[in-house]
Amino acid sequence: MKVIYWIMMLSLLLVACGVDEPLNNNDEPELSFGREGSLEIVTWDISNFPKMGTETIDYLVSFLNDIDSDIICFQGIEDSLSFNILASQLINWDGIRANNSHNNINLAILYKNYENFYINSVNEIFLNDDIHFPRPPFQIEFNWLGEDFVVINNQLSGLSGYENEQYRAEACTILANYVKTNFNNENVVITGNFNSEIDESNENSVFKVFLYDPENFMLTDYDIAVGPSENWSWNNGASHLDHIIISNELYDEYSDAESTTQTLRVDDYINGGWDEYSELIADHSPVALRLAYYNDNALTIGSDETLEIVTWNIESFPKLENETIDLVVQLINEMDADIICLQEIEDNAAFIELDSQLTNWDGFRGSGAAYSINLAVLYKNSVDFQLESIEELFTDDWYAFPRSPIQLEFLWNNETFYVITNHLKAMGQEDDIERRRQACEGLAEYVLTELPDENVIITGDLNDLIIDPPDTNVYNVFLQDPDNFIFADYDIAYGSALYWSWNNGSSHLDHIIISNELFDEFTNPQSSIQTIRIDDYLDGGWSFYDDFISDHRPVALTLHF
């Protein structure tokens, strides 16, 4: 619902009652803050919510829909039931209210529910520090467009006097140390009503721990604080108490021309202006952060200094003929990996067409798979890459390998590598599990016998879980031999389901195993393993990706030498 809808409904009601219209529709489009391709976080102290019961709730529903932020960090939420009503009236939003504050004036968070936004955890922190945090900070960890973020919502003590000012300064120091200790190198936003002004000239400034550490923190509302009072957040410009602090991992995004921090003068959209706003809603105006986080190269993993190998089951390729081929061409070009190991390549003509549309790439498709669900390999022709051989392995062992593995031998920067791509037997019957176990044992024996001192990468849709208990784990031959093999994606398997490869996080079936000759390279800080959440970059999200491309996400290994 947009403000114009509420204007119409409230107008009818208020005209019938002989009351002036409270909303000013002349400026309605300017209140919208949300933008596609950006992350918006708003802090808003809505003092003693709800001031005027359902009337306050109705106003907030209208304004929140028009502000269109991703996250709203509230302070001053007294009534839990009213907050639940507010959240229920917002379409595609969810809300959580804390419950450990003094005087029941709690913090709360509203967040938008959509396909590219996932909550990892919500916690109250510093519960046992009443002196510095009479309202324990409310921390939300979430994933947006494949990136992890932490937002910490605060409302520090509002009491006056030197001692309380010192408590607020100490609270900021505690928050800064907490972030540097627990979320080093992560995207962190600290926000809320800090009940203090930014005063850089004062060596006792509450915010000196942030102001004096520009390598780690930035007060994004600094220009507001030192600017015209009409943009200050409290009491119609009497003071600026509501702030937003970002960690250094967000500096590049904040430097984008589309990123901004601003005070949203909601009272400008009410005919009664500030007097009516402060009576019905709050004595604080919301402060909003926008981070332009779009990136045309967001899917790119390739570089001149690294070797990149991707495994990707592109289910029943091509699902939708030319539409699928065109999408996969675009995505492979954007990923810019050196080698793409593909599974479920049903149509040879479609694979030839895919290969032909990829500039400076060559490909090979197997031919002996059951039901024509063949394996294939694409490799980039570059000055650093020289193909030595391609062959299918275990062609006489249909039981363990219903789709014969493809081995690619190549030189990269004059060093020899072997990549063995697989698509093991699916399903969960006892015989299926035994076939996968025998396949893994055959692969391990082959590498140890035939390629004992070589750089070997075993990859593919292996159709089973690393996290299974030892008595049923088909990967024991690798897991119990850490001197020779490592699952590069081990941490993905034991981590958040957001990064599991199959069926939108239902399971993690696509793996990459490296031989011990590559252990040192994998521990290089510039090496990595990741599930590429392509669906985060498609307008239709997972549903579109699943319909047009696959039910598996690609898993990518980057090795820096």
SULWOVEN-V143074 format. One record per residue. RES is the residue in one letter. PHI is phi in radians with two decimals (none if undefined). Layout:
res = (RES/RES)
phi = (PHI/PHI)
This chain:
res = (M/K/V/I/Y/W/I/M/M/L/S/L/L/L/V/A/C/G/V/D/E/P/L/N/N/N/D/E/P/E/L/S/F/G/R/E/G/S/L/E/I/V/T/W/D/I/S/N/F/P/K/M/G/T/E/T/I/D/Y/L/V/S/F/L/N/D/I/D/S/D/I/I/C/F/Q/G/I/E/D/S/L/S/F/N/I/L/A/S/Q/L/I/N/W/D/G/I/R/A/N/N/S/H/N/N/I/N/L/A/I/L/Y/K/N/Y/E/N/F/Y/I/N/S/V/N/E/I/F/L/N/D/D/I/H/F/P/R/P/P/F/Q/I/E/F/N/W/L/G/E/D/F/V/V/I/N/N/Q/L/S/G/L/S/G/Y/E/N/E/Q/Y/R/A/E/A/C/T/I/L/A/N/Y/V/K/T/N/F/N/N/E/N/V/V/I/T/G/N/F/N/S/E/I/D/E/S/N/E/N/S/V/F/K/V/F/L/Y/D/P/E/N/F/M/L/T/D/Y/D/I/A/V/G/P/S/E/N/W/S/W/N/N/G/A/S/H/L/D/H/I/I/I/S/N/E/L/Y/D/E/Y/S/D/A/E/S/T/T/Q/T/L/R/V/D/D/Y/I/N/G/G/W/D/E/Y/S/E/L/I/A/D/H/S/P/V/A/L/R/L/A/Y/Y/N/D/N/A/L/T/I/G/S/D/E/T/L/E/I/V/T/W/N/I/E/S/F/P/K/L/E/N/E/T/I/D/L/V/V/Q/L/I/N/E/M/D/A/D/I/I/C/L/Q/E/I/E/D/N/A/A/F/I/E/L/D/S/Q/L/T/N/W/D/G/F/R/G/S/G/A/A/Y/S/I/N/L/A/V/L/Y/K/N/S/V/D/F/Q/L/E/S/I/E/E/L/F/T/D/D/W/Y/A/F/P/R/S/P/I/Q/L/E/F/L/W/N/N/E/T/F/Y/V/I/T/N/H/L/K/A/M/G/Q/E/D/D/I/E/R/R/R/Q/A/C/E/G/L/A/E/Y/V/L/T/E/L/P/D/E/N/V/I/I/T/G/D/L/N/D/L/I/I/D/P/P/D/T/N/V/Y/N/V/F/L/Q/D/P/D/N/F/I/F/A/D/Y/D/I/A/Y/G/S/A/L/Y/W/S/W/N/N/G/S/S/H/L/D/H/I/I/I/S/N/E/L/F/D/E/F/T/N/P/Q/S/S/I/Q/T/I/R/I/D/D/Y/L/D/G/G/W/S/F/Y/D/D/F/I/S/D/H/R/P/V/A/L/T/L/H/F)
phi = (none/-1.85/-0.99/-1.08/-1.08/-1.20/-1.02/-1.11/-1.18/-1.20/-1.09/-1.06/-1.15/-1.33/-1.11/-1.10/-1.61/1.31/-1.98/-1.10/-1.15/-1.44/-1.71/-1.79/-1.53/-1.15/-1.87/-0.88/-1.10/-1.30/-1.30/-1.08/-1.98/-1.19/-2.38/-1.14/1.47/-2.38/-1.86/-2.04/-2.27/-2.09/-1.91/-2.64/-1.48/-1.80/-0.39/0.98/-1.05/-1.70/-1.00/-2.15/1.04/-1.12/-1.11/-1.13/-1.04/-1.09/-1.05/-1.12/-0.98/-1.06/-1.21/-1.12/-1.10/-1.42/-1.08/1.05/-1.47/-1.44/-2.37/-2.06/-1.73/-1.73/-2.19/1.42/-1.58/-1.45/-1.82/-1.12/-1.09/-1.13/-1.13/-1.10/-1.13/-1.00/-1.09/-1.20/-1.51/-1.68/-1.24/1.11/-2.14/-2.24/-2.48/-2.36/-1.97/-1.26/-2.52/-2.05/-1.51/-1.13/1.03/1.09/-1.62/-1.69/-1.50/-2.69/-2.36/-1.90/-2.45/-1.37/-1.67/-2.63/-1.14/-1.71/-2.21/-2.35/-1.46/-1.62/-2.87/-2.36/-2.49/-1.56/-2.09/1.00/-1.13/-1.78/-2.07/-1.18/-1.15/-1.57/-2.32/-1.06/-2.09/-0.96/-0.97/-1.91/-1.88/-2.11/-1.92/-2.61/-2.05/-2.32/0.92/1.42/-1.88/-1.57/-2.34/-2.26/-2.09/-2.04/-1.66/-2.32/-2.50/-1.37/-0.97/-1.70/-1.26/-1.55/1.84/-1.05/-1.07/-1.22/-1.12/-1.14/-1.05/-1.17/-1.09/-1.15/-1.08/-1.12/-1.10/-1.08/-1.11/-1.07/-1.15/-1.07/-1.15/-1.16/-1.42/-1.77/-2.33/-1.07/1.16/-2.09/-1.43/-2.16/-2.17/-1.84/-2.59/2.33/-1.59/-1.59/0.97/-2.60/-1.51/-1.38/-2.32/-1.17/-1.30/-1.69/-1.12/-1.72/-0.93/-0.95/-1.75/-1.07/-1.11/-1.54/-1.11/-1.57/-2.30/-1.18/-1.27/-2.05/-2.42/-2.44/-1.44/-1.24/-1.66/-1.00/-1.14/-1.16/-1.10/-1.71/-1.72/-1.06/-1.15/-1.10/-1.81/-1.30/-1.50/-1.88/0.92/1.02/1.59/-1.23/-2.87/-2.11/-2.04/-1.88/-2.31/-2.38/-2.11/-2.05/-1.45/-1.11/-1.16/-1.85/-1.07/-1.08/-1.14/-1.27/-1.36/-1.12/-1.08/-1.50/-1.38/-2.87/-2.24/-2.64/-1.48/-1.63/-1.43/-1.04/-1.09/-1.19/-1.80/-2.10/-1.02/-1.40/1.07/-1.08/-1.01/-1.28/-1.05/-1.21/-1.34/-1.63/-2.13/-2.90/-1.80/-2.06/-1.56/-1.20/-2.00/-2.17/-1.93/-2.06/-1.94/-1.29/-2.05/-1.22/-2.67/-1.06/-1.89/-1.10/-1.55/-1.27/-2.04/-1.40/-2.70/-1.24/-1.65/-2.25/-1.75/-2.07/-2.24/-2.09/-1.91/-2.64/-1.45/-1.78/-0.34/0.89/-1.09/-1.71/-0.99/-2.17/0.90/-1.11/-1.08/-1.16/-1.01/-1.08/-1.15/-1.16/-1.00/-1.07/-1.21/-1.13/-1.08/-1.24/-1.12/1.04/-1.39/-1.48/-2.39/-2.08/-1.70/-1.91/-2.19/1.13/-1.60/-1.35/-1.86/-1.14/-1.09/-1.17/-1.15/-1.09/-1.15/-1.01/-1.05/-1.17/-1.47/-1.64/-1.25/1.14/-2.13/-2.23/-2.53/-2.48/-2.09/-1.21/-2.43/-1.90/-1.31/-1.06/1.04/1.05/-1.52/-1.56/-1.48/-2.68/-2.33/-1.97/-2.39/-1.48/-1.47/-2.32/-1.13/-1.54/-1.97/-2.39/-1.29/-1.78/-2.87/-2.33/-2.66/-1.62/-1.88/0.94/-1.19/-1.76/-2.08/-1.16/-1.12/-1.39/-2.27/-1.10/-2.21/-1.03/-1.04/-1.88/-1.85/-1.92/-1.84/-2.67/-1.82/-2.29/0.91/1.18/-2.05/-1.50/-2.36/-2.23/-2.03/-2.05/-1.78/-2.39/-2.47/-1.37/-1.00/-1.56/1.38/-2.10/-1.25/-1.00/-1.18/-1.09/-1.12/-1.11/-1.14/-1.19/-1.09/-1.13/-1.10/-1.09/-1.14/-1.15/-1.13/-1.08/-1.10/-1.07/-1.13/-1.17/-1.58/-1.63/-2.31/-1.16/-2.13/-1.87/-1.42/-2.09/-2.21/-1.79/-2.56/2.28/-1.47/-1.60/1.04/-2.69/-1.79/-1.14/-1.47/-1.10/-1.11/-0.98/-1.25/-2.17/-1.44/-1.27/-1.69/-0.95/-1.06/-1.57/-1.12/-1.62/-2.31/-1.20/-1.29/-2.02/-2.42/-2.37/-1.36/-1.10/-1.68/-0.99/-1.18/-1.12/-1.07/-1.64/-1.75/-1.11/-1.10/-0.99/-1.90/-1.32/-1.49/-1.88/0.93/1.01/1.59/-1.21/-2.83/-2.12/-2.03/-1.84/-2.28/-2.37/-2.02/-2.05/-1.47/-1.12/-1.16/-1.92/-1.05/-1.09/-1.13/-1.20/-1.42/-1.04/-1.01/-1.59/-1.52/-2.79/-2.34/-2.70/-1.56/-1.59/-1.48/-0.99/-1.06/-1.13/-1.87/-1.90/-1.01/-1.52/1.06/-1.06/-1.02/-1.14/-1.03/-1.13/-1.23/-1.74/-2.19/-2.94/-1.75/-2.05/-1.60/-1.24/-2.03/-2.17/-1.88/-2.07/-2.02/-1.79/-1.92)
